[in-house]
Amino acid sequence: MTDVLLPLSIAVPIVAATLPLALGLRYDEVGWPIAAVTTLGLVGSAAAVAFEVYTGGPFDHELGGFAPPIGIELVADELSAAVFLLVALVSAATLVLSRVIGPRGNAFHSAYLLLSGGLVGVSLTGDLFNLFVFLEIVGLTTYALIAADRSGASAYASLKYLVVGTVGASLYLVGVGYVFLATGTLNMADVSVQIVERASYTDPLVQAGFAFIAVGFALKIALFPVHTWQPDAYQRAPDAVTTLVAALVSTASAYALIRVTYSVFTVDFLAANDAIVTVILLVSGVSILAGSALAVMQSDLKRMFAYSSVAQFGMIVAAVGIADETALLGGIVHLVGHGLLKFGLFCGLALLAAGYGARRVEDLASLARDAPFASGALAVLGLALVGIPPSVGFLGKWYIALGAVRSAGATGGVVGVGIAAVILASTLFTLAYVARVIERLYFAGVERDPGTAVADGGSGDAAVPGTIPTAPLVVLVAAALVAVGLGFAGAAFETLLDPYLSEVFA
């Protein structure tokens, strides 16, 4: 019976997205209650699906009763359940933030619900073409949300993302076309079988298909050097939109890369294609270092943590290329942890910007005295991003580095040690820019007058200058506590994800 929740979790938010605009023709501000009820239902559905998966095992749903590979399949397993739960919780938490600082218009809530439905679809689909459809839903709504500031800068950032995202989606679709030519199917599970039976791991069509798909995801994830859309998008979007996009949009694409690599092409494909693995590791290593170095150079807080994401996703992609069970465990943990951390960090920055006008590092001077809880949570989340134990940031990096050193596959131990060294160097860079933030918050020694709250681009900004609203502050502190608490959950992560890891590395 739980399997019916899978299509409902996708369809209900997408259908509900029409209601704020339709009812908004007659009623004002109907978007938030519609979005709130829908999102609460989504959280309940995600919790029920996760409970069923982690206690009873994976399950699927065949749409219309048509069995795959002909029919469309939705799959809930240990990996997709974790991402589904992350999407639901972060979406709900972002709604609390946007209620206070904006945007609060009906159009925003329609786009928000459409984005939520698309993200859930990405996490649950078992079909390569439907993955493209859901990625496009996510992309199109994200373009609109980034432009919600209604300024020239946000429109330019949105257009830049639209161009890059369209190229990425097109490359992905070309790759899927090559895979279909080689296998005659689009169902993920069936493709993995047909690659062996009808083609081979070294078939040029299969290799070309993976290459196009991987490059398409690199554009959407924002790996260096195809990352340039991300800092502008994060900086120019309304603050609540940045919080949602930073936590979930690239996360969904990184999840899709893991899913396609290990559930469709499988670890045997990586073992048979040394050159592809080498390119993945080189690109991810450069992305880790470049993203970290660029983040250190920033003074704008949103751009700083945007470049940070370039580095952090580089680590996740490195975990994919290492093709080691421990490294992939770390990649999944870091995927979930990074989503949580970036939600918390951008939520904290949004509250300080709305209450005190703090948008640059120098604007944070001694804010810890005026906003102790928000500043403390921001400091904790920043240290978790560095990887200070105990935190989820440390846990993910540790598993990736450990798997890299232990890897003895096609790349050899030297490359693995190199990836571990790059992660260490990135950690030092991360400490450098996080320390700047903490130093300004706590040790700047500047007397402050309550500033003027700055609008974040959208109707209904309701933050009072010189204050931090209670509801989003509670959410922020909770995110910081969870980030630390998950640092103690290494054994739990291993237990919960072991069935999936055992299957893909069988």
BAVOBA-67057 format. One record per atom (N, C-alpha, C, O): residue in one letter; x, y, z. Coordinates in steps of 0.05 Angstrom, whole numbers, plus 5000, padded with zeros to 4 digits. Atoms other than C-alpha are relative to their C-alpha. Layout:
<rs>
aXYZ
...
</rs>
This chain:
<rs>
m501749765000
m500050005000
m501750255000
m501050464989
t498249774999
t505950465014
t500950094973
t501650334969
d498949945026
d507950434941
d498450224986
d499450364969
v501749795013
v502050894921
v501050285008
v500350474995
l499049744992
l505551444960
l502150114980
l502450364978
l497949915019
l510951474906
l498950184978
l499850404975
p501149825020
p506651744849
p498650245012
p498650465001
l501549784987
l502452164897
l502050225008
l501350465007
s498049804991
s508752504924
s501050174978
s502050404982
i499249845023
i510352734854
i497750164989
i497950404983
a502349875013
a503452884827
a498750215016
a497950425006
v501549814984
v500353244886
v501450285000
v500050474996
p498849735001
p505553814890
p499750134972
p499350374971
i500149885027
i505453904814
i497150104994
i496850314983
v502849915004
v497753934812
v499450235018
v498150425010
a500549784981
a497554374874
a501350264991
a500450474999
a498749765010
a502254854839
a498250184983
a498750424980
t501949845016
t496455074795
t498150165018
t497050365009
l502049884983
l492155274855
l500650295008
l498850465006
p499549724992
p495755904880
p499450204977
p498450424982
l500549815022
l495456224811
l497150014992
l496050234987
a502850015007
a488355994797
a498350155021
a496750325014
l501649874979
l485456194864
l500950295005
l499450455015
g499049734997
g489856814865
g498650204983
g498850444988
l501649815016
l485457114812
l497850125016
l496850345009
r502349904983
r480157194866
r500950075028
r499950265040
y499249964972
y483757144933
y503050085001
y504649994985
d497249924996
d490257464958
d501349805020
d500049705038
e498350164981
e495757064992
e498949735007
e498949655030
v500950284995
v492756374984
v502349814995
v502049575002
g497850185007
g499456094962
g501349875024
g501849635023
w498650114977
w502556005030
w498549775013
w499649565017
p501450234988
p497055575062
p499949764982
p500149534991
i500050235019
i496655144999
i502749865001
i502849625002
a497350115000
a504155054998
a500649865027
a501949655028
a499550114974
a504354925073
a498749735004
a500049545013
v501450264998
v499054375072
v501349794982
v501749564991
t498850205019
t502154045011
t502749915010
t503349675008
t497350074991
t509154065040
t499949835025
t501549655028
l500350174977
l506853775106
l499349724992
l500449525003
g500750275010
g503753205068
g502449874987
g502849624990
l497650115013
l510253125029
l502049905022
l503249695018
v498250094979
v514253075094
v499049745012
v500549565017
g501150254990
g509452545120
g500449774981
g501149554990
s499650215020
s509952155056
s502949914999
s503549674998
a497250075000
a517552195056
a500849835024
a502349645022
a499550154975
a517751955128
a499049714998
a500349525006
a501250265003
a513151375112
a501649824981
a502049594986
v498450155020
v517151165051
v502749925012
v503549705008
a497450064988
a523751215088
a499749785021
a501449605022
f500450204979
f520950805146
f499649724987
f500849524996
e500550255013
e518450265099
e502649894987
e503149654988
v497550095013
v525050235060
v502049905020
v503249695016
y497850074982
y529650215120
y499249785020
y500949675034
t500850224983
t525449705158
t499249764984
t499549534993
g501050225016
g522449285102
g501449954974
g501049744961
g498550045025
g527049385043
g498850174977
g496750294980
p500849845023
p526449734975
p497349904988
p496649674991
f502550075014
f519849744936
f499750194977
f501050394975
d500549835023
d517250034871
d497150024994
d495449895007
h502849965009
h510850264837
h500050014970
h501650164958
e500250015030
e508950104765
e497650184992
e495350114998
l502149825008
l505050684736
l498049884981
l498849764961
g502150115017
g498450474706
g499949704999
g498449584983
g499950295000
g499949754722
g501649874978
g501549634974
f498350115022
f504649684663
f502849945011
f504250115021
a497450094989
a510749284682
a502350114984
a502150134959
p497649925015
p517649534663
p501249764986
p500749544995
p498949755010
p521349584617
p498150174984
p498750394976
i501949845016
i515149804578
i498850225017
i498650455008
g501249814983
g511850154636
g502050185015
g504450125014
i498349824985
i514650724678
i500049915029
i498049855041
e499650114973
e517450514745
e501050225019
e502850375012
l499049824979
l518350924809
l501249815021
l500049615029
v498550184982
v523450634857
v500750145026
v501750375026
a499249904974
a524450744931
a502049795012
a501249575019
d498050174987
d530950444957
d501550175020
d500750395026
e498649874978
e536050635010
e501250274992
e501350455008
l498949755010
l539051184967
l497850204994
l497950435004
s502149815008
s532751494938
s498450095024
s497450325025
a501549924976
a529251485006
a501450225015
a500150405026
a498549794986
a534751895037
a499850274987
a499450485000
v500249755015
v534552414982
v497150115001
v496750355004
f502849924998
f526852434983
f499550135027
f498250345028
l500449884973
l526952565058
l501450275002
l500250455014
l498649745000
l532153115049
l498450214985
l498150444995
v501649815016
v527953444995
v497650105015
v497050345016
a502549934986
a521653435037
a500650185024
a499350385028
l499449854976
l524853695101
l501150284993
l500350485005
v498949745008
v528854255067
v497950174988
v497850414992
s502249855012
s522854465026
s498250125022
s497450355020
a501749904979
a518654525089
a501450225016
a500150425023
a498549804984
a524054905127
a500350264984
a500150474996
t499849765017
t524955385068
t497450165000
t497450404999
l502649875000
l517555525069
l499750175026
l498450395025
v500049854975
v518255755142
v501650264996
v500750475005
l498349775005
l523856225121
l498650204982
l498650444988
s501249825019
s520256515061
s497550145010
s496850365002
r502349884988
r514056645102
r500750275014
r499050455015
v499149764985
v518057165141
v501450204983
v500850444984
i498349815015
i523057465093
i499250034970
i500350204956
g500949985028
g519457345026
g501849834983
g503949744992
p502549915012
p518057234971
p497649855010
p497749625019
r502450134989
r510857094991
r497750024980
r495449984988
g502149985019
g506957194927
g498949734991
g500349524995
n501250255010
n502356674896
n501849874978
n502049634976
a498350115021
a507056604836
a502449855011
a503249645001
f497750144987
f512856424882
f499149735010
f500649535006
h500850254989
h508855884916
h499349794979
h499749554983
s500550195023
s506655584850
s502649884990
s502849644986
a497450105009
a513855544827
a501349825021
a502649625014
y498850164978
y516055284895
y498849715000
y500349525003
l501350275000
l510954704892
l500949844975
l501349604977
l499250145025
l512854544820
l502949905003
l503549684995
l497250084995
l520254524841
l500149765019
l501649585014
s500050224981
s518654074900
s499249744986
s500449534991
g500950245015
g514853584855
g502149904982
g502549664979
g497950085018
g520453584805
g502349865014
g503449675005
l497850114984
l525753444858
l499349725010
l501049545010
v500950274991
v521652864886
v500149814976
v500949584979
g499950175024
g520952594815
g502849914993
g503249684986
v497250085005
v528452614805
v501049795019
v502449605011
s499150194980
s529552234869
s498749724998
s499949525007
l501550255000
l524451684855
l499849864973
l499349624972
t500450135026
t524351554780
t502049784994
t504349795002
g498350225009
g527050904752
g500349994970
g501049784959
d500049995029
d526951134680
d501850234990
d501650455001
l498149805008
l532451514643
l498650244987
l499450474991
f501349775013
f527751934600
f498350165020
f498350415018
n501649854980
n523152114658
n501950155019
n501150365030
l498149844985
l529352324696
l500650264986
l500850474998
f499649755015
f530552824640
f497650195003
f497950435007
v502449844997
v523353064645
v500050145027
v499450385029
f500149874974
f523853184720
f502350195004
f502050405017
l497849814999
l530653514713
l499250264986
l500050484995
e500949765014
e527453994664
e498050155016
e498050405017
i501949864982
i521754144712
i501550155021
i500950385027
v498349874980
v526954294765
v501450244988
v501450465000
g498649785013
g530954724717
g498350244994
g499050465000
l501749785009
l525255134689
l498950165024
l498850405023
t501049864977
t522355294757
t502250155015
t501850375026
t497749864988
t529255474784
t500750254985
t501350454998
y499549755015
y530355964728
y498050225008
y498850455012
a502149804993
a523756304745
a500550115029
a500250355034
l499749924972
l525256314820
l502450195003
l502350385019
i497649834999
i532256614810
i499350284991
i500350485001
a500749735011
a529157184769
a497850145016
a496950355009
a502249894985
a523857314823
a500850275013
a499050425022
d499149754989
d528057904848
d499150244982
d498950464992
r501049805019
r525558284786
r502050224995
r501350454989
s497949805006
s532258644778
s501549904975
s501349674967
g498550085023
g536758654718
g502149795006
g502649614990
a497950184993
a542158284755
a498949715004
a500249524995
s501150274996
s537657704776
s499049894973
s499249654969
a500950105027
a534757664705
a502449904984
a502249704971
y497650095014
y541857614677
y501049745012
y501749564997
a499250244987
a543657084728
a498249764992
a499249544987
s501950215008
s537356694711
s500549924971
s500449684964
l499550065028
l538756754636
l502649834997
l502749654981
k497450155002
k545956514646
k499649715009
k500649534996
y500650274991
y543455914685
y498349854980
y498749614975
l501850125020
l538055784633
l501749894976
l501249664967
v498450095023
v543255744577
v501749765007
v501749564993
v498250224991
v548055304616
v498349755006
v499049534998
g501750234993
g542354864643
g498849874975
g498649624975
t501050125025
t539454774573
t502149844986
t501449624975
v497850165012
v546154554546
v500449745015
v500749535003
g499650244984
g546954074604
g497849804995
g498349564992
a502350185004
a539953784594
a500249874972
a499549644968
s499850105027
s541153714519
s502149794998
s501749584985
l497850205001
l547753344529
l499049745014
l499649525004
y501150234986
y544252884579
y498249844981
y498349604979
l501950145017
l538752734529
l501449864976
l500649654968
v498450135022
v543852594473
v501249745011
v501249534998
g498850244988
g547252104521
g497949785003
g498549554998
v502150204997
v540651764536
v499349884973
v498749644971
g500650105027
g539451704461
g502149794992
g501349584980
y497950205006
y546151344452
y499549745016
y499849525005
v500550244983
v544450874510
v497749854989
v497749604989
f502450145011
f537650724479
f500849854974
f499849634970
l499150145025
l540950564412
l501549745007
l501349544992
a498350234993
a545650084447
a498449785014
a499149545012
t501450194984
t540549744492
t497149954993
t496049744999
g502850035008
g533549864464
g498050045023
g495749965021
t501749964977
t530750064532
t500850255015
t503050355012
l499449764984
l530250664579
l499749955030
l500450125047
n500350074972
n528550314645
n502849955012
n504449805000
m497350004989
m534650394690
m501049715006
m503249644998
a499250284993
a534749674716
a500449844975
a502249674974
d499850165024
d533649394647
d502450084983
d503649914970
v497649915015
v539049824615
v502549865011
v504249784995
s497650134988
s544149534664
s500349714991
s502549614988
v499950285009
v542248834641
v500649994970
v502249834961
q499650005029
q541949004566
q502850094992
q503750004970
i497349935007
i548749324567
i501849754998
i503549734981
v498450255000
v551648644583
v499049814978
v500749694965
e501050205019
e547048234539
e500150084971
e500649924953
r500249905027
r546448674477
r502450164991
r502950194967
a497649845007
a552749094479
a502349915017
a502749675021
s497950064981
s558749134525
s500950265013
s500150475005
y499249774985
y562049604574
y502050174983
y502450414989
t498249855018
t567049814519
t498850064973
t500250164955
d501449935025
d561849904465
d500150314997
d499550455015
p499849715004
p562950594434
p497450155005
p497550385016
l502549874994
l555550754439
l499650045030
l498750255039
v500349994971
v555450594513
v502050205012
v501250365029
q498049814991
q561850984525
q499250294994
q499450475011
a500949735008
a559251584486
a497650095016
a497450325025
g502349934984
g552651554523
g500750095028
g499750295037
f499149924973
f556051574591
f501450274999
f500950435017
a498549755001
a560652134569
a498150244997
a498450445012
f501949785003
f554852584546
f498450045025
f498050275034
i501549984975
i550852424608
i501750135022
i500750315037
a498349894979
a556752574654
a500650304996
a500550455015
v499549725005
v558353234620
v497550175005
v497650395016
g502549864995
g551053434623
g499650045030
g498750265038
f500249974971
f550953304698
f502150195011
f501550335030
a498049824991
a557453674707
a499150294998
a499750455015
l501049735004
l554154294679
l497950075021
l497850295032
k502149954981
k548154224724
k500950005029
k499950145046
i498950004973
i552254054786
i501750255005
i502050335028
a498349774999
a556854644771
a502849935009
a503950045027
l497250064996
l563654314770
l501850204985
l501050304965
f498049835014
f569754734752
f500949854975
f501549614977
p500349715006
p570555004698
p497350084989
p497050304978
v502649935011
v563154984679
v498150085023
v495850015024
h501449934976
h561055284745
h499050295001
h497750375020
t500349714998
t560356014727
t497250105005
t496850335014
w502849914995
w552756044730
w499450015030
w497750165038
q500950044972
q552555844803
q500550245018
q498650315032
p499649774982
p555756434840
p498050234994
p496950355012
d501949795007
d551456934801
d497149935008
d495650095019
a502750094993
a545156524811
a499550015030
a497450115039
y500349994971
y546256454886
y500050285011
y498450355029
q499949724990
q548057184896
q497650164993
q496650325009
r502149825010
r542557494854
r497149905007
r495350065005
a502750104993
a536657044874
a499150115027
a500850185043
p501049934973
p532157244932
p501149805020
p501649575014
d498650164980
d535056974997
d498749735005
d500149535007
a501450264995
a529756445009
a500449814976
a500649574980
v499650165024
v530556204937
v502849895000
v503249654994
t497250094999
t538156164945
t500249765020
t501649575015
t499950224980
t537055735007
t499049744989
t500249534993
l501250245012
l532655244970
l501749894977
l502249654976
v498450095023
v536955224907
v502649895009
v503549684999
a497450094991
a543555154943
a499849735014
a501749575012
a500250254985
a540954584986
a499249774983
a499949544988
l501450235014
l537154174934
l500549974970
l500649754960
v500150025030
v537954344860
v502549854990
v502249654975
s497650145009
s545254144848
s500249735014
s501349545003
t500150254985
t544253604901
t498449794984
t499349564982
a501650195016
a538853284857
a501649904976
a501449674969
s498450085023
s543553284797
s502349815008
s502949624994
a497850174990
a549252984838
a498849725007
a500149525002
y501350264994
y544452444863
y499549854974
y499949614973
a500650135026
a542352304791
a502649884988
a502549674976
l497450105010
l549752224772
l500749745014
l501549545001
i499450254985
i550651704828
i498149784990
i499049554986
r502050205008
r544251354808
r500649884972
r500649644968
v499550095027
v545851314734
v502649854998
v502849644984
t497450135002
t553151124744
t499949725012
t500949535000
y499950264985
y551950554794
y497649824995
y497949584997
s502450175004
s544850314779
s499649944970
s498449744964
v500450055028
v545150374703
v502649894987
v502549674976
f497650095013
f552350324679
f501549805018
f502949625007
t498950184980
t554749964743
t503050045004
t504450164987
v497149984993
v561649924776
v501749854980
v504049924976
d498450155020
d563849424723
d500650184976
d502750144963
f499449815022
f563349974670
f502450175007
f504150224990
l497749844991
l568150404711
l502649844999
l504749934991
a497750175000
a572849814719
a501149954972
a503549914968
a499350065028
a572849704643
a500950254985
a501850224962
n499449755014
n574050434625
n501850185017
n500950385029
d498149854984
d580350704658
d500150294993
d500350465010
a499749725009
a580651334616
a497750175011
a498150405019
i502349854990
i573551544636
i500350065030
i499850285039
v499649974971
v575151434710
v502150215005
v501850385023
t497949814996
t581551834704
t499050284995
t499750475010
v501149735006
v577852424672
v498250095023
v498350325032
i501849934978
i572552404727
i501650095024
i500950295037
l498449944976
l577852414782
l501650264996
l501850425014
l498549765006
l581952964748
l498150255002
l498850455015
v501949784999
v575853414738
v499150065028
v498950295037
s500949974973
s573353294808
s502250125018
s501750295035
g497849894984
g580253424838
g500550304995
g500950455014
v499649725007
v581054084801
v497650165011
v498150395020
s502349864990
s573954274821
s500250055030
s499550265040
i499749984971
i575454144894
i501950235007
i501350405024
l497949804994
l581754584894
l499150284990
l499350475005
a500749745011
a579155134848
a497650135015
a497750365021
g502349904985
g572455204884
g500850115027
g499950325036
s499149924973
s575855244952
s501750264998
s501350445014
a498349765002
a581055754928
a498450254992
a498850465003
l501649775007
l575856194895
l498250095023
l497750335025
a501649934977
a571556174958
a501650185019
a500550375031
v498349844982
v577356454999
v500250294991
v500550475007
m499649735012
m577857054952
m497550185002
m497650424997
q502549855001
q570557274961
q499550165026
q500350085048
s501049844977
s567757815006
s497049995002
s495950025024
d502950034999
d560457734986
d499449725011
d500549525001
l500550254985
l557757195032
l498749784983
l499449554984
k501450195017
k553056864982
k501949894978
k501849654972
r498150105020
r558556824929
r502149825013
r502949625001
m498150164986
m563356544980
m499049715002
m500549524996
f501050274996
f558955954996
f499049874975
f498649634974
a500650125026
a556955864924
a502549874989
a502349644979
y497550135008
y564255734906
y500749765017
y501849575008
s499650234983
s564555284966
s498549764990
s499549534991
s501550235011
s559154854934
s501549874976
s501349634972
v498450115022
v563654774872
v501949805011
v502349584999
a498050184988
a568854454917
a498649765013
a499649535009
q501350224986
q564054034958
q498849804981
q499049564986
f501050195020
f560653734897
f502249864985
f501949644975
g497750135011
g567553594870
g500749755016
g501549555004
m499450234983
m568553134929
m498049774995
m498749544994
i502150215004
i561952774916
i500549864973
i500249624971
v499450125027
v563752674842
v502549835002
v502749624989
a497650164996
a570652424864
a499249735012
a500349525004
a500950254988
a567151904907
a498749814979
a499049574981
v501250165021
v563351674845
v502249874983
v502149644976
g497850105017
g569851604805
g501849805013
g503049635000
i498250184985
i573751244859
i499149714997
i500749534998
a501250275004
a569050644851
a500849825023
a501649595019
d499550154975
d570150414923
d497650025018
d496350235019
e502450004984
e564650214970
e500050205023
e498150345028
t499849814978
t567150635028
t499950294989
t498650465001
a500149745012
a568251234983
a497250084991
a496350314995
l502749945009
l561251184954
l498250055025
l496550225024
l501449954975
l558451135025
l500550295009
l498750445016
g499449734993
g562151785039
g498750204982
g497950414990
g501249825019
g559552094976
g497050045006
g496050275003
i502849984994
i552351944995
i499650165026
i497850335028
v500249854974
v553352195067
v500650294995
v499250465006
h499349725006
h556652825040
h497850144984
h497450374987
l502249905016
l551052914990
l497750105018
l496750335016
v502249934982
v545752915045
v501050225019
v499650415024
g498949804981
g550253295094
g500350274988
g499750475001
h499649745013
h552053835045
h497350144995
h497250384998
g502749885003
g544653945029
g499150135026
g498050365026
l500849894974
l543254045103
l501750245007
l500650445016
l498349784993
l549354485114
l499550254984
l499450474995
k500449765017
k548054945055
k497250125006
k496950365004
f502649884991
f540755015076
f500550175025
f499650405025
g499649854976
g542955225145
g501750254997
g501050465007
l498249775004
l548555685122
l498550234986
l498750464994
f501449795015
f544256055071
f497650105016
f496850345012
c502249914983
c538456085120
c501050205020
c499850415025
g498849824981
g542956405172
g500850264987
g500450484998
l499249765014
l545756895121
l497650174992
l497650414993
a502549865007
a538657065099
a498950165024
a498050385021
l501149874976
l536557225170
l501750245008
l500650455016
l498249774993
l542657665183
l499750224980
l500050464987
a500449795021
a541558025117
a497350155004
a497250395002
a502649884996
a534158145131
a499950175025
a498650385025
g500149864974
g535258365203
g502150225003
g501650435016
y497849824995
y541958735199
y501350104974
y503350254975
g498849905025
g543458855125
g502749884994
g504250004979
a497350115003
a549558395128
a500149824975
a498949614974
r499750155025
r551358165058
r502949944993
r503449764976
r497150055005
r558958195059
r501349925026
r500249965048
v498650094976
v564057915108
v500350235019
v499850195043
e499549784982
e565558605136
e497450095014
e497550225035
d502649924988
d558058715150
d499449835025
d497549905040
l500650174977
l558258155202
l501350095026
l500949965047
a498449914978
a562458565250
a498449995026
a496550145030
s501150024973
s560658365322
s497049945001
s495650015020
l502850075000
l553758125302
l499349795021
l496949765028
a500650204979
a554457565353
a498850125025
a497449985039
r501249874976
r552658065407
r497150074995
r495550065014
d502749935006
d546258275372
d498349764993
d495849764998
a501550245009
a544257595344
a501649755008
a502749614991
p498350214990
p547657075388
p499249724990
p501049564983
f500950265009
f543456475368
f500549954970
f501549744962
a499650035029
a543656595294
a503049994994
a503949834977
s497150005004
s551156745297
s501249735009
s503049624996
g499050254990
g552456125339
g499449774981
g501149604976
a500850225018
a548555675292
a501750024974
a502549824963
l498449965024
l552255985232
l502849905004
l504049784986
a497350094994
a558955855265
a500149695001
a502049584991
v500050304999
v557155125280
v499849884973
v501249694966
l500450105027
l554755015209
l502550044983
l503349874967
g497649955014
g561055335182
g502249815007
g503649714990
l498050194991
l565554895224
l499349724990
l501149564985
a500850265011
a561554285201
a500749994971
a501549784961
l499249995028
l562854505129
l503049954998
l503949824979
v497150054999
v570254515146
v500649705003
v502449604990
g499650294994
g569653805171
g501149955028
g502449755033
i499250034972
i570953915245
i498349785013
i495949805012
p501750204987
p568753285283
p499150105027
p500450275039
p501950185014
p563653115306
p498050164983
p496650324994
s501949875017
s559653355247
s499649834975
s501349664969
v500550155024
v556553075184
v501950074978
v502549904961
g498049925020
g561553465143
g502649835003
g503849754983
f497750174995
f567253085176
f499549714991
f501349594979
l500650285006
l563852415167
l500149944970
l501449754962
g499950055029
g562852485092
g502850024989
g503649844973
k497349975010
k569852735079
k501849775009
k503449674993
w498450234990
w572852185122
w499649754984
w501549624976
y500550255016
y569451625085
y501050034972
y502149834961
i499049965027
i571251925017
i503049975000
i504149834983
a497150024999
a578552015036
a500949725006
a502949624994
l499250284993
l578951325068
l499649824976
l501349654970
g500550165023
g575851005007
g502050064978
g502849884963
a498149935020
a580551394962
a502749875005
a504049764987
v497450124993
v586751154999
v499949694996
v501949574988
r500350305001
r584150435001
r499549904972
r499749664966
s500850095027
s582150424928
s502449874986
s504649964987
a497950145014
a586049924887
a499049904973
a499749684963
g501350085026
g581949904823
g501650094977
g504150094977
a498649925025
a583550154754
a501850245003
a503750274988
t498549764997
t586250814779
t502649965016
t504550125013
g497650054984
g591350524828
g500050175025
g498550375027
g499949874974
g593250754897
g501050294999
g500250455015
v498949735002
v597151374874
v497950214996
v497850425009
v502149825005
v591051714847
v498250035024
v497350255031
g501649994976
g587151524909
g501250185022
g499950345034
v498649834981
v592351844954
v499950294992
v499750475008
g500249735011
g592252454909
g497350135006
g497250365014
i502749904993
i584752534919
i499850065029
i498750275037
a500149954971
a585552474994
a501650255007
a500750405024
a498549754996
a590953014992
a498550254992
a498750455005
v501649785009
v586453464952
v497850075019
v497350305024
i502149964980
i580853375003
i501250145024
i499950325035
l498749874978
l585753565058
l500650294994
l500150475011
a499549735008
a587954185020
a497550175000
a497550405009
s502549865001
s580754385008
s499050065028
s497850275033
t500849964973
t579354305082
t501450245012
t500250405027
l498549774990
l584754805098
l499050264988
l498850465002
f501249775013
f581955295047
f497350075013
f496750305019
t502649954988
t575055205077
t500250125028
t498750305035
l499549894974
l577755335146
l500750304998
l499950465015
a499249725003
a580755985120
a497650194997
a497550405010
y502249815004
y574256295095
y497949985022
y496650185028
v501950024977
v569856015151
v501150155024
v499650285039
a498849854978
a574856305201
a499650304997
a499350445017
r500549725004
r574056985169
r497250085009
r496850295022
v502849954992
v566556945180
v499750005030
v498550185042
i500350024971
i567156725252
i501550235014
i500650335034
e498549784988
e572557245267
e498450264999
e498450415018
r501649755002
r568057805242
r497649995018
r496850195030
l502450034983
l562057535280
l500750055029
l499150185044
y499550014971
y565557475347
y502350195009
y502350265032
f497649874991
f572057865348
f500650274986
f502950374988
a499449765015
a571358485304
a500250245018
a501650445012
g499849784981
g570258945364
g498850264990
g499850474997
v501349765011
v565659435328
v497250035012
v495749845013
e502749954990
e559659765359
e498150034977
e498750174957
r501950005022
r553559675316
r497450135008
r496550105031
d502849914997
d546960045309
d498349824983
d499249734962
p501750165017
p541159635284
p499750124973
p498950354970
g500149915028
g541359695209
g497249994989
g495249935003
t502650015014
t535759725159
t499849734986
t501649654971
a500450265013
a533059055137
a499950044970
a498650234961
v500049985029
v534258945064
v498149814987
v498049574995
a501950185014
a528958665018
a501649804984
a503749864972
d498650215015
d530858014986
d498749944974
d499349744961
g501150035027
g526858104924
g497549835000
g497749594995
g502550155000
g519657894929
g498050155017
g498850335032
s502049854985
s513158134958
s499849905028
s500149665034
g500750084972
g511858145032
g502449955018
g502149795036
d497850034982
d518758195064
d499250125027
d498450355029
a501249914975
a516858235137
a501950015023
a501150045046
a498049994979
a523358225176
a500150285012
a500050474997
v499849744987
v523958775228
v503050065004
v504549895013
p497249934997
p530659155227
p501049955029
p499650025048
g498750054974
g535258945284
g498949765015
g499549735039
t501150244987
t531558295299
t500349764983
t500749784958
i500050265014
i531757565280
i497349875006
i496749815029
p502650134995
p524757255271
p500349735013
p502249585007
t499850244984
t523456675318
t499749744984
t501449564987
a500550255013
a520656145272
a502349904982
a503249684986
p497650095015
p526356125221
p502549965016
p504249815010
l497750034982
l531356205278
l499949725012
l502049595014
v500350284989
v528655555309
v500949804979
v502349604985
v499250185022
v529455215241
v503050004996
v504349794993
l497149975003
l536555485235
l501549855022
l503449705017
v498650134978
v538655245304
v499649694998
v501549545004
a500450295003
a535454565291
a501849884978
a502949664982
a498250095021
a539554505227
a502849975010
a504249775004
a497350024988
a545954645266
a500249765018
a502249625018
l499950234981
l544154125319
l500049744984
l501449554992
v500150245016
v542453605266
v502749954987
v503649724985
a497450025013
a549053745230
a502049885019
a503749725011
v498250124980
v552753585294
v499149725007
v500849545009
g501050264992
g548253005313
g500649784980
g501349554987
l499450205021
l549252655246
l502949925000
l503749714989
g497150084998
g556752665260
g500449765017
g502549625015
f499850244983
f555452115311
f498649764987
f498549554999
a501750215012
a551351705262
a501449844978
a500149734960
g498550155020
g556851375222
g499149714998
g498749614976
a500950285000
a554750675243
a497249984989
a496649784975
a502750015010
a547550835228
a499950034969
a498549894956
f499849975029
f549251085158
f501049744987
f499949664966
e499050255011
e553250455145
e497949785000
e497649644980
t502150214998
t547550005168
t497750064980
t496849884966
l502349935017
l542050385130
l500749984970
l499049894954
l499249995028
l545950445065
l501449744990
l501949704967
d498550255007
d549349755067
d498549844978
d499849744960
p501350165021
p543849395026
p500450124972
p500949974953
y499649885026
y544549904969
y502949964991
y503449894968
l497250025007
l552149904971
l500849714993
l502349664975
s499450285005
s552449144974
s498949924972
s500149754958
e501250075026
e547849104913
e501750114977
e502349974957
v498649885022
v551749584869
v502949914998
v504249934977
f497250105000
f558549294889
f500149705000
f502249585005
a500150304999
a556248564885
a501749894977
a501949644975
</rs>
